[in-house]
Amino acid sequence: MSVGVIVLVASACLLATNNFLAYALATASSSLTKSQNLSFTVGNEKLEPQELPEFLHPYHSRSFELTEVTLSDPSLKCNRGISYGSLDHQVLDVWSTSAPSTSDDDDDGDRTSLAPVVVFLHGGGWDWGYKEYVGFCSRNVCGDDGQAIMVAPSYRVGKGESQAWPQSRDDILEVLHWVKNNVAEHGGDPTKIIIAGHSAGGHLAACVGLDPPLLKSSGLDPNVIKALFLISCPLGIRAEDFFLALSKRKWLWKISGPIAKLLYRRVVLKVLRPVVGNASDTDMASMLNAANDASPLCRVKELQKQGLDVDQEIPSVHYFYANQKDFPICHPQVKELRYILTDSKVQVW
């Protein structure tokens, strides 16, 4: 993977981070409100309206505005609404320069004409969001000379009602299968993939990209994942991950753990409902198991114990978060990931 592509994707991640902080954190309200005043049309395509929480309204509007402008950029091309699976929500957009590289592989399988592929996953708390939330990042990702192809998929979200996990994660695996089989037709190299994601999208990118056995069991080659670019996302959603300062000290966790776990079950699990399910129709053991399964930090530690050389098998990780007004779990969790892996394996921006 060239340095130029890394710089392009990094600039897109920084752009997405700034856009989120400037608009999504402009309000503190998190109550669900009717979304009559919001537009759900981008590029003359009317999308299914979602009952977005109020704090997402500014981010939603600004992201749609930026993507609308990007769609009119003559230097870019977007193939919208391509199905990657049999379900209605399983669609993706492919962004490229107007004259992208095309596949002209010779008999030896030469792929020098194909561009690396960046699969960019939108955020929205696992409950909401659209692939159009990241469309504007294509300007930075694709560059002026077609240095990369960007794939922006939709995936299962809870819509404030249902549990999206593990379908949301499995959707990303389906996206990677689509990339494997089809992206060369759009000028992309299926053997050079970067998975990027913001917030919930970054979490899903980590769940897939940091789990080589999962990729292998799904019929995918982990070696084609060259890097992860994660923006302001959780790397673990267990009680231990939310209270790392306590749980890393066994004696302190023995004393404070029961209180922390009670707080986690009473408060945090409600926020995690689209991942772990609703307490009214899901037993606590199942909710905690889902939280464990959806925690990349836990999974990487398990793989280490099983003898997997994580430094060799896991791609490099680039993590982006803001020093101010970002989620408080970002710093301690990426610090823990750097401890599990190595400082050179995990870059923090």
TORKOL-4160 file (C-alpha; in steps of 0.2 Angstrom, whole numbers, padded with zeros to 4 digits, m for minus):
349
<pt num="1" X="0000" Y="0000" Z="0000"/>
<pt num="2" X="0008" Y="0016" Z="m0006"/>
<pt num="3" X="0011" Y="0031" Z="0006"/>
<pt num="4" X="0001" Y="0042" Z="m0005"/>
<pt num="5" X="m0015" Y="0031" Z="m0003"/>
<pt num="6" X="m0012" Y="0031" Z="0016"/>
<pt num="7" X="m0011" Y="0050" Z="0016"/>
<pt num="8" X="m0027" Y="0052" Z="0006"/>
<pt num="9" X="m0037" Y="0041" Z="0017"/>
<pt num="10" X="m0030" Y="0049" Z="0033"/>
<pt num="11" X="m0035" Y="0066" Z="0026"/>
<pt num="12" X="m0053" Y="0059" Z="0023"/>
<pt num="13" X="m0053" Y="0052" Z="0041"/>
<pt num="14" X="m0048" Y="0069" Z="0048"/>
<pt num="15" X="m0061" Y="0078" Z="0037"/>
<pt num="16" X="m0075" Y="0066" Z="0044"/>
<pt num="17" X="m0069" Y="0068" Z="0062"/>
<pt num="18" X="m0070" Y="0087" Z="0060"/>
<pt num="19" X="m0087" Y="0086" Z="0052"/>
<pt num="20" X="m0094" Y="0076" Z="0066"/>
<pt num="21" X="m0087" Y="0087" Z="0080"/>
<pt num="22" X="m0093" Y="0103" Z="0071"/>
<pt num="23" X="m0110" Y="0097" Z="0069"/>
<pt num="24" X="m0115" Y="0081" Z="0078"/>
<pt num="25" X="m0109" Y="0088" Z="0095"/>
<pt num="26" X="m0117" Y="0105" Z="0092"/>
<pt num="27" X="m0132" Y="0100" Z="0103"/>
<pt num="28" X="m0132" Y="0089" Z="0119"/>
<pt num="29" X="m0150" Y="0082" Z="0117"/>
<pt num="30" X="m0152" Y="0064" Z="0113"/>
<pt num="31" X="m0171" Y="0062" Z="0113"/>
<pt num="32" X="m0179" Y="0055" Z="0098"/>
<pt num="33" X="m0189" Y="0068" Z="0088"/>
<pt num="34" X="m0199" Y="0068" Z="0072"/>
<pt num="35" X="m0188" Y="0072" Z="0057"/>
<pt num="36" X="m0200" Y="0082" Z="0047"/>
<pt num="37" X="m0188" Y="0096" Z="0044"/>
<pt num="38" X="m0174" Y="0085" Z="0038"/>
<pt num="39" X="m0171" Y="0081" Z="0020"/>
<pt num="40" X="m0169" Y="0063" Z="0015"/>
<pt num="41" X="m0165" Y="0066" Z="m0003"/>
<pt num="42" X="m0147" Y="0066" Z="m0010"/>
<pt num="43" X="m0143" Y="0067" Z="m0029"/>
<pt num="44" X="m0161" Y="0066" Z="m0034"/>
<pt num="45" X="m0163" Y="0050" Z="m0024"/>
<pt num="46" X="m0176" Y="0049" Z="m0010"/>
<pt num="47" X="m0170" Y="0039" Z="0004"/>
<pt num="48" X="m0180" Y="0030" Z="0017"/>
<pt num="49" X="m0183" Y="0043" Z="0031"/>
<pt num="50" X="m0177" Y="0038" Z="0049"/>
<pt num="51" X="m0182" Y="0044" Z="0065"/>
<pt num="52" X="m0165" Y="0052" Z="0070"/>
<pt num="53" X="m0161" Y="0058" Z="0087"/>
<pt num="54" X="m0159" Y="0077" Z="0088"/>
<pt num="55" X="m0141" Y="0077" Z="0091"/>
<pt num="56" X="m0138" Y="0069" Z="0074"/>
<pt num="57" X="m0149" Y="0082" Z="0065"/>
<pt num="58" X="m0135" Y="0094" Z="0061"/>
<pt num="59" X="m0123" Y="0080" Z="0056"/>
<pt num="60" X="m0136" Y="0072" Z="0045"/>
<pt num="61" X="m0139" Y="0089" Z="0036"/>
<pt num="62" X="m0121" Y="0094" Z="0034"/>
<pt num="63" X="m0116" Y="0077" Z="0028"/>
<pt num="64" X="m0130" Y="0076" Z="0015"/>
<pt num="65" X="m0125" Y="0094" Z="0009"/>
<pt num="66" X="m0107" Y="0089" Z="0007"/>
<pt num="67" X="m0111" Y="0073" Z="m0002"/>
<pt num="68" X="m0124" Y="0082" Z="m0013"/>
<pt num="69" X="m0110" Y="0094" Z="m0019"/>
<pt num="70" X="m0098" Y="0080" Z="m0021"/>
<pt num="71" X="m0110" Y="0071" Z="m0032"/>
<pt num="72" X="m0110" Y="0086" Z="m0044"/>
<pt num="73" X="m0091" Y="0086" Z="m0045"/>
<pt num="74" X="m0086" Y="0082" Z="m0063"/>
<pt num="75" X="m0069" Y="0074" Z="m0058"/>
<pt num="76" X="m0078" Y="0061" Z="m0048"/>
<pt num="77" X="m0090" Y="0046" Z="m0053"/>
<pt num="78" X="m0102" Y="0038" Z="m0042"/>
<pt num="79" X="m0111" Y="0021" Z="m0046"/>
<pt num="80" X="m0125" Y="0021" Z="m0033"/>
<pt num="81" X="m0136" Y="0008" Z="m0026"/>
<pt num="82" X="m0127" Y="m0007" Z="m0031"/>
<pt num="83" X="m0134" Y="m0023" Z="m0023"/>
<pt num="84" X="m0121" Y="m0033" Z="m0013"/>
<pt num="85" X="m0134" Y="m0045" Z="m0006"/>
<pt num="86" X="m0152" Y="m0051" Z="m0007"/>
<pt num="87" X="m0159" Y="m0040" Z="0007"/>
<pt num="88" X="m0166" Y="m0023" Z="0003"/>
<pt num="89" X="m0154" Y="m0013" Z="0014"/>
<pt num="90" X="m0138" Y="m0022" Z="0006"/>
<pt num="91" X="m0133" Y="m0009" Z="m0006"/>
<pt num="92" X="m0117" Y="0001" Z="m0009"/>
<pt num="93" X="m0110" Y="0015" Z="m0019"/>
<pt num="94" X="m0094" Y="0015" Z="m0028"/>
<pt num="95" X="m0084" Y="0031" Z="m0030"/>
<pt num="96" X="m0070" Y="0034" Z="m0042"/>
<pt num="97" X="m0062" Y="0047" Z="m0052"/>
<pt num="98" X="m0071" Y="0051" Z="m0069"/>
<pt num="99" X="m0058" Y="0041" Z="m0078"/>
<pt num="100" X="m0053" Y="0027" Z="m0066"/>
<pt num="101" X="m0041" Y="0013" Z="m0069"/>
<pt num="102" X="m0048" Y="m0002" Z="m0077"/>
<pt num="103" X="m0044" Y="m0021" Z="m0076"/>
<pt num="104" X="m0033" Y="m0027" Z="m0090"/>
<pt num="105" X="m0025" Y="m0041" Z="m0081"/>
<pt num="106" X="m0013" Y="m0052" Z="m0091"/>
<pt num="107" X="m0011" Y="m0070" Z="m0090"/>
<pt num="108" X="0001" Y="m0068" Z="m0075"/>
<pt num="109" X="m0013" Y="m0059" Z="m0065"/>
<pt num="110" X="m0004" Y="m0042" Z="m0066"/>
<pt num="111" X="m0014" Y="m0030" Z="m0056"/>
<pt num="112" X="m0003" Y="m0014" Z="m0058"/>
<pt num="113" X="m0017" Y="m0005" Z="m0066"/>
<pt num="114" X="m0030" Y="m0007" Z="m0052"/>
<pt num="115" X="m0032" Y="0005" Z="m0038"/>
<pt num="116" X="m0032" Y="0000" Z="m0019"/>
<pt num="117" X="m0050" Y="m0001" Z="m0012"/>
<pt num="118" X="m0056" Y="0009" Z="0003"/>
<pt num="119" X="m0072" Y="0002" Z="0011"/>
<pt num="120" X="m0079" Y="0017" Z="0021"/>
<pt num="121" X="m0092" Y="0013" Z="0034"/>
<pt num="122" X="m0104" Y="0027" Z="0040"/>
<pt num="123" X="m0108" Y="0030" Z="0058"/>
<pt num="124" X="m0124" Y="0032" Z="0068"/>
<pt num="125" X="m0124" Y="0023" Z="0084"/>
<pt num="126" X="m0128" Y="0006" Z="0076"/>
<pt num="127" X="m0146" Y="0013" Z="0075"/>
<pt num="128" X="m0146" Y="0026" Z="0061"/>
<pt num="129" X="m0136" Y="0032" Z="0047"/>
<pt num="130" X="m0134" Y="0032" Z="0028"/>
<pt num="131" X="m0120" Y="0027" Z="0016"/>
<pt num="132" X="m0122" Y="0045" Z="0010"/>
<pt num="133" X="m0114" Y="0051" Z="0027"/>
<pt num="134" X="m0097" Y="0047" Z="0020"/>
<pt num="135" X="m0099" Y="0051" Z="0002"/>
<pt num="136" X="m0090" Y="0068" Z="0003"/>
<pt num="137" X="m0075" Y="0059" Z="0009"/>
<pt num="138" X="m0072" Y="0052" Z="m0008"/>
<pt num="139" X="m0064" Y="0068" Z="m0014"/>
<pt num="140" X="m0050" Y="0064" Z="m0002"/>
<pt num="141" X="m0050" Y="0046" Z="m0004"/>
<pt num="142" X="m0050" Y="0045" Z="m0023"/>
<pt num="143" X="m0038" Y="0059" Z="m0026"/>
<pt num="144" X="m0035" Y="0068" Z="m0042"/>
<pt num="145" X="m0028" Y="0054" Z="m0052"/>
<pt num="146" X="m0038" Y="0039" Z="m0046"/>
<pt num="147" X="m0026" Y="0033" Z="m0033"/>
<pt num="148" X="m0040" Y="0024" Z="m0024"/>
<pt num="149" X="m0058" Y="0017" Z="m0026"/>
<pt num="150" X="m0070" Y="0021" Z="m0012"/>
<pt num="151" X="m0084" Y="0009" Z="m0008"/>
<pt num="152" X="m0098" Y="0016" Z="0004"/>
<pt num="153" X="m0111" Y="0002" Z="0009"/>
<pt num="154" X="m0127" Y="0002" Z="0019"/>
<pt num="155" X="m0128" Y="m0010" Z="0033"/>
<pt num="156" X="m0141" Y="m0016" Z="0045"/>
<pt num="157" X="m0146" Y="m0003" Z="0058"/>
<pt num="158" X="m0158" Y="m0004" Z="0072"/>
<pt num="159" X="m0168" Y="0011" Z="0068"/>
<pt num="160" X="m0172" Y="0014" Z="0087"/>
<pt num="161" X="m0181" Y="m0002" Z="0088"/>
<pt num="162" X="m0172" Y="m0018" Z="0085"/>
<pt num="163" X="m0155" Y="m0027" Z="0087"/>
<pt num="164" X="m0144" Y="m0025" Z="0072"/>
<pt num="165" X="m0130" Y="m0036" Z="0078"/>
<pt num="166" X="m0123" Y="m0048" Z="0072"/>
<pt num="167" X="m0132" Y="m0044" Z="0055"/>
<pt num="168" X="m0123" Y="m0027" Z="0054"/>
<pt num="169" X="m0106" Y="m0036" Z="0055"/>
<pt num="170" X="m0111" Y="m0050" Z="0043"/>
<pt num="171" X="m0116" Y="m0036" Z="0031"/>
<pt num="172" X="m0098" Y="m0030" Z="0031"/>
<pt num="173" X="m0092" Y="m0048" Z="0027"/>
<pt num="174" X="m0104" Y="m0048" Z="0012"/>
<pt num="175" X="m0098" Y="m0031" Z="0006"/>
<pt num="176" X="m0080" Y="m0039" Z="0006"/>
<pt num="177" X="m0086" Y="m0053" Z="m0004"/>
<pt num="178" X="m0094" Y="m0041" Z="m0016"/>
<pt num="179" X="m0077" Y="m0032" Z="m0017"/>
<pt num="180" X="m0068" Y="m0048" Z="m0020"/>
<pt num="181" X="m0079" Y="m0053" Z="m0034"/>
<pt num="182" X="m0084" Y="m0037" Z="m0042"/>
<pt num="183" X="m0073" Y="m0022" Z="m0038"/>
<pt num="184" X="m0060" Y="m0025" Z="m0052"/>
<pt num="185" X="m0074" Y="m0020" Z="m0065"/>
<pt num="186" X="m0074" Y="m0003" Z="m0057"/>
<pt num="187" X="m0055" Y="m0002" Z="m0057"/>
<pt num="188" X="m0052" Y="m0008" Z="m0039"/>
<pt num="189" X="m0039" Y="m0021" Z="m0034"/>
<pt num="190" X="m0048" Y="m0034" Z="m0023"/>
<pt num="191" X="m0031" Y="m0039" Z="m0015"/>
<pt num="192" X="m0028" Y="m0022" Z="m0008"/>
<pt num="193" X="m0042" Y="m0016" Z="0004"/>
<pt num="194" X="m0042" Y="m0003" Z="0017"/>
<pt num="195" X="m0057" Y="m0004" Z="0029"/>
<pt num="196" X="m0062" Y="0013" Z="0036"/>
<pt num="197" X="m0076" Y="0018" Z="0048"/>
<pt num="198" X="m0083" Y="0032" Z="0059"/>
<pt num="199" X="m0091" Y="0029" Z="0076"/>
<pt num="200" X="m0102" Y="0013" Z="0074"/>
<pt num="201" X="m0094" Y="0010" Z="0057"/>
<pt num="202" X="m0077" Y="0011" Z="0064"/>
<pt num="203" X="m0082" Y="m0002" Z="0077"/>
<pt num="204" X="m0089" Y="m0014" Z="0064"/>
<pt num="205" X="m0073" Y="m0011" Z="0054"/>
<pt num="206" X="m0063" Y="m0016" Z="0069"/>
<pt num="207" X="m0074" Y="m0031" Z="0073"/>
<pt num="208" X="m0070" Y="m0038" Z="0055"/>
<pt num="209" X="m0053" Y="m0032" Z="0052"/>
<pt num="210" X="m0046" Y="m0037" Z="0069"/>
<pt num="211" X="m0052" Y="m0055" Z="0067"/>
<pt num="212" X="m0043" Y="m0065" Z="0054"/>
<pt num="213" X="m0051" Y="m0082" Z="0059"/>
<pt num="214" X="m0068" Y="m0074" Z="0056"/>
<pt num="215" X="m0063" Y="m0068" Z="0039"/>
<pt num="216" X="m0056" Y="m0085" Z="0035"/>
<pt num="217" X="m0071" Y="m0094" Z="0041"/>
<pt num="218" X="m0081" Y="m0083" Z="0029"/>
<pt num="219" X="m0071" Y="m0087" Z="0014"/>
<pt num="220" X="m0061" Y="m0072" Z="0014"/>
<pt num="221" X="m0042" Y="m0070" Z="0014"/>
<pt num="222" X="m0036" Y="m0059" Z="0029"/>
<pt num="223" X="m0020" Y="m0054" Z="0020"/>
<pt num="224" X="m0030" Y="m0043" Z="0007"/>
<pt num="225" X="m0035" Y="m0031" Z="0022"/>
<pt num="226" X="m0020" Y="m0020" Z="0022"/>
<pt num="227" X="m0025" Y="m0007" Z="0035"/>
<pt num="228" X="m0039" Y="m0001" Z="0046"/>
<pt num="229" X="m0044" Y="0018" Z="0048"/>
<pt num="230" X="m0055" Y="0020" Z="0063"/>
<pt num="231" X="m0063" Y="0036" Z="0068"/>
<pt num="232" X="m0069" Y="0040" Z="0086"/>
<pt num="233" X="m0076" Y="0022" Z="0088"/>
<pt num="234" X="m0077" Y="0010" Z="0103"/>
<pt num="235" X="m0065" Y="m0005" Z="0102"/>
<pt num="236" X="m0074" Y="m0014" Z="0116"/>
<pt num="237" X="m0091" Y="m0013" Z="0123"/>
<pt num="238" X="m0090" Y="m0024" Z="0139"/>
<pt num="239" X="m0090" Y="m0017" Z="0156"/>
<pt num="240" X="m0072" Y="m0020" Z="0158"/>
<pt num="241" X="m0069" Y="m0009" Z="0142"/>
<pt num="242" X="m0079" Y="0006" Z="0148"/>
<pt num="243" X="m0070" Y="0006" Z="0165"/>
<pt num="244" X="m0052" Y="0001" Z="0159"/>
<pt num="245" X="m0044" Y="0012" Z="0172"/>
<pt num="246" X="m0052" Y="0000" Z="0185"/>
<pt num="247" X="m0052" Y="m0016" Z="0176"/>
<pt num="248" X="m0034" Y="m0016" Z="0172"/>
<pt num="249" X="m0030" Y="m0017" Z="0191"/>
<pt num="250" X="m0036" Y="m0033" Z="0197"/>
<pt num="251" X="m0036" Y="m0028" Z="0216"/>
<pt num="252" X="m0046" Y="m0012" Z="0211"/>
<pt num="253" X="m0058" Y="m0021" Z="0200"/>
<pt num="254" X="m0062" Y="m0034" Z="0214"/>
<pt num="255" X="m0067" Y="m0019" Z="0225"/>
<pt num="256" X="m0075" Y="m0007" Z="0212"/>
<pt num="257" X="m0081" Y="m0020" Z="0199"/>
<pt num="258" X="m0098" Y="m0024" Z="0206"/>
<pt num="259" X="m0103" Y="m0006" Z="0207"/>
<pt num="260" X="m0096" Y="m0003" Z="0189"/>
<pt num="261" X="m0105" Y="m0018" Z="0182"/>
<pt num="262" X="m0121" Y="m0012" Z="0190"/>
<pt num="263" X="m0119" Y="0005" Z="0182"/>
<pt num="264" X="m0115" Y="m0004" Z="0166"/>
<pt num="265" X="m0131" Y="m0015" Z="0166"/>
<pt num="266" X="m0142" Y="m0001" Z="0172"/>
<pt num="267" X="m0136" Y="0013" Z="0160"/>
<pt num="268" X="m0123" Y="0008" Z="0147"/>
<pt num="269" X="m0132" Y="m0007" Z="0141"/>
<pt num="270" X="m0147" Y="0004" Z="0136"/>
<pt num="271" X="m0136" Y="0014" Z="0124"/>
<pt num="272" X="m0129" Y="m0002" Z="0117"/>
<pt num="273" X="m0147" Y="m0009" Z="0113"/>
<pt num="274" X="m0144" Y="m0010" Z="0094"/>
<pt num="275" X="m0129" Y="m0022" Z="0098"/>
<pt num="276" X="m0134" Y="m0032" Z="0113"/>
<pt num="277" X="m0153" Y="m0031" Z="0112"/>
<pt num="278" X="m0167" Y="m0025" Z="0123"/>
<pt num="279" X="m0168" Y="m0030" Z="0141"/>
<pt num="280" X="m0187" Y="m0032" Z="0140"/>
<pt num="281" X="m0185" Y="m0046" Z="0127"/>
<pt num="282" X="m0167" Y="m0052" Z="0129"/>
<pt num="283" X="m0160" Y="m0061" Z="0145"/>
<pt num="284" X="m0145" Y="m0053" Z="0153"/>
<pt num="285" X="m0133" Y="m0068" Z="0149"/>
<pt num="286" X="m0137" Y="m0066" Z="0131"/>
<pt num="287" X="m0134" Y="m0047" Z="0131"/>
<pt num="288" X="m0117" Y="m0049" Z="0140"/>
<pt num="289" X="m0113" Y="m0063" Z="0127"/>
<pt num="290" X="m0117" Y="m0051" Z="0113"/>
<pt num="291" X="m0106" Y="m0037" Z="0121"/>
<pt num="292" X="m0092" Y="m0049" Z="0123"/>
<pt num="293" X="m0093" Y="m0055" Z="0104"/>
<pt num="294" X="m0094" Y="m0037" Z="0098"/>
<pt num="295" X="m0078" Y="m0032" Z="0108"/>
<pt num="296" X="m0062" Y="m0032" Z="0097"/>
<pt num="297" X="m0051" Y="m0029" Z="0112"/>
<pt num="298" X="m0058" Y="m0045" Z="0120"/>
<pt num="299" X="m0056" Y="m0054" Z="0103"/>
<pt num="300" X="m0038" Y="m0049" Z="0100"/>
<pt num="301" X="m0033" Y="m0055" Z="0118"/>
<pt num="302" X="m0042" Y="m0072" Z="0115"/>
<pt num="303" X="m0032" Y="m0074" Z="0098"/>
<pt num="304" X="m0016" Y="m0070" Z="0107"/>
<pt num="305" X="m0020" Y="m0084" Z="0120"/>
<pt num="306" X="m0024" Y="m0096" Z="0106"/>
<pt num="307" X="m0006" Y="m0093" Z="0099"/>
<pt num="308" X="m0010" Y="m0082" Z="0084"/>
<pt num="309" X="0004" Y="m0070" Z="0080"/>
<pt num="310" X="m0007" Y="m0055" Z="0080"/>
<pt num="311" X="0007" Y="m0043" Z="0075"/>
<pt num="312" X="0009" Y="m0053" Z="0059"/>
<pt num="313" X="m0009" Y="m0058" Z="0056"/>
<pt num="314" X="m0018" Y="m0042" Z="0060"/>
<pt num="315" X="m0017" Y="m0026" Z="0048"/>
<pt num="316" X="m0010" Y="m0010" Z="0054"/>
<pt num="317" X="m0022" Y="0001" Z="0063"/>
<pt num="318" X="m0024" Y="0020" Z="0061"/>
<pt num="319" X="m0035" Y="0028" Z="0074"/>
<pt num="320" X="m0042" Y="0045" Z="0074"/>
<pt num="321" X="m0050" Y="0055" Z="0088"/>
<pt num="322" X="m0051" Y="0073" Z="0094"/>
<pt num="323" X="m0043" Y="0079" Z="0110"/>
<pt num="324" X="m0058" Y="0088" Z="0115"/>
<pt num="325" X="m0077" Y="0085" Z="0114"/>
<pt num="326" X="m0075" Y="0067" Z="0108"/>
<pt num="327" X="m0081" Y="0051" Z="0116"/>
<pt num="328" X="m0071" Y="0048" Z="0133"/>
<pt num="329" X="m0068" Y="0030" Z="0129"/>
<pt num="330" X="m0057" Y="0033" Z="0113"/>
<pt num="331" X="m0041" Y="0037" Z="0122"/>
<pt num="332" X="m0040" Y="0023" Z="0135"/>
<pt num="333" X="m0047" Y="0010" Z="0122"/>
<pt num="334" X="m0034" Y="0014" Z="0109"/>
<pt num="335" X="m0021" Y="0015" Z="0122"/>
<pt num="336" X="m0026" Y="m0003" Z="0127"/>
<pt num="337" X="m0025" Y="m0009" Z="0109"/>
<pt num="338" X="m0007" Y="m0002" Z="0107"/>
<pt num="339" X="m0003" Y="m0011" Z="0123"/>
<pt num="340" X="m0010" Y="m0028" Z="0116"/>
<pt num="341" X="m0002" Y="m0026" Z="0099"/>
<pt num="342" X="0013" Y="m0014" Z="0097"/>
<pt num="343" X="0015" Y="0005" Z="0096"/>
<pt num="344" X="0021" Y="0003" Z="0078"/>
<pt num="345" X="0006" Y="m0007" Z="0074"/>
<pt num="346" X="m0006" Y="0006" Z="0080"/>
<pt num="347" X="m0005" Y="0024" Z="0074"/>
<pt num="348" X="m0015" Y="0037" Z="0083"/>
<pt num="349" X="m0019" Y="0053" Z="0074"/>
